Amino acid sequence: MALADPAGFELAASLVGLVAEELRGTTADISSVLEQRSELIRLVPQLAERAGLVGDALPADAVVDAASAVRCRELGGTGHRGRPANA
């Protein structure tokens, strides 16, 4: 995507970052990340608008799922018990 659509890639990365930041401030465990999915999907347009990001080509659910994966990884939810999340 980065080579084919640099602007789209930049938008996607920015939106995922915004949602991940929202999750960092509101979640302390994986179950709370998963519980917020529907709410965050509705919130994506507002987060984008507040950040001055324009474009609705990306599905909000894909943005939220990517950000949720980032946050779950940060919380150690890689599925590899006994290994550090950054290994």
ROTI-585516 format. One record per residue (C-alpha): residue in one letter; x, y, z. Coordinates in steps of 0.2 Angstrom, whole numbers, padded with zeros to 4 digits, always signed. Each point is the difference from the previous one (the first is absolute). Last residue first. Example, Ala and Ser with C-alpha at 12.3 -4.5 7.8 and 13.67 -1.06 7.14 Angstrom:
# ROTI-585516
S+0068-0005+0036 A-0006-0017+0003 
END
This chain:
# ROTI-585516
A+0054-0054+0107 N-0009+0016+0003 A-0015-0008+0009 P+0012-0010+0011 R-0002-0018-0001 G-0008-0011+0014 R-0016-0001-0009 H+0000+0003-0019 G-0017+0005-0004 T+0005+0017-0004 G-0011+0008+0014 G+0014+0009+0009 L-0009+0016+0003 E+0010+0009-0013 R-0005-0014-0013 C-0018+0002+0006 R+0002+0019-0004 V+0007-0003-0017 A-0013-0012-0004 S-0014+0012+0006 A+0007+0013-0012 A-0001-0012-0015 D-0017-0005+0005 V-0006+0018+0002 V+0007+0006-0017 A-0008-0016-0008 D-0017+0004+0008 A+0001+0018-0005 P+0001-0005-0018 L+0013+0011-0009 A-0005+0011-0015 D-0007+0013+0012 G+0012+0013-0003 V+0005+0016+0009 L+0011+0001+0016 G-0001+0016+0010 A+0004-0009+0016 R-0017+0004+0007 E-0008-0006-0016 A+0009-0016+0001 L-0005-0003+0018 Q-0018+0004-0004 P+0000-0012-0015 V+0008-0014+0010 L-0013+0001+0015 R-0013-0011-0007 I+0013-0014-0003 L+0006+0004+0017 E-0016-0004+0009 S-0002-0016-0009 R+0018-0006+0004 Q+0000+0006+0018 E-0004-0018+0008 L+0015-0007-0009 V+0013+0012+0007 S-0008-0003+0017 S+0002-0018-0002 I+0018+0002-0004 D+0005+0010+0016 A+0003+0017+0006 T-0010+0010-0012 T-0006+0018-0001 G+0015+0011-0002 R+0010-0012-0011 L-0016-0004-0010 E-0001+0018-0005 E+0018+0000-0005 A-0003-0015-0011 V-0015+0009-0008 L+0011+0014-0004 G+0014-0010-0006 V-0011-0011-0011 L-0007+0016-0008 S+0018+0007-0003 A+0006-0016-0008 A-0016-0002-0011 L+0002+0019-0006 E+0018-0003-0004 F-0003-0016-0009 G-0014+0009-0010 A+0012+0014-0004 P+0013-0012-0006 D-0012-0010-0011 A+0009-0013-0011 L+0017+0001+0009 A-0007+0000+0018 M-0014-0012-0004 
END
